[in-house]
Amino acid sequence: MQKSEFNVDKKTVYQNNSTKPNRNIFVVGGPGSYKTQSVVITNLFNGTENSIVVTDPKGELYEKTAGVKLAQGYQVHDVNFANMAHSDRYNPFDYIQQDI
């Protein structure tokens, strides 16, 4: 059985990968409780078999992981609404066929 795991209070917490395709994770913790470092970044680095979409309002995950994902053979795109000059400029209206 494959699993994604990390430690919390010396107890191993893991995600059983036999539950594919529904492998959602909900992480709750106060500011500074290492949610990003222990769960998000770890899973981004270790995920190599699937497409990955990350909501990253601050852009910190992109900065920390884009180089590694490129080295792993991923295409990395950044949709940056705060600084469109440094964005891949996704336009959701491109898919509209009719104006009804």
URFEN-V540145 format. One record per pair of residues at least 12 apart in sequence whose C-alpha atoms are under 6 Angstrom apart, sorted by sequence separation. I is the first residue (numbers start at 1). J is the second residue. D is the distance in Angstrom with one decimal. If there is no record, write none. Layout:
BEGIN
I|J|D, I|J|D
END
This chain:
BEGIN
3|15|5.4, 3|16|5.0, 3|17|5.6, 2|17|5.8
END
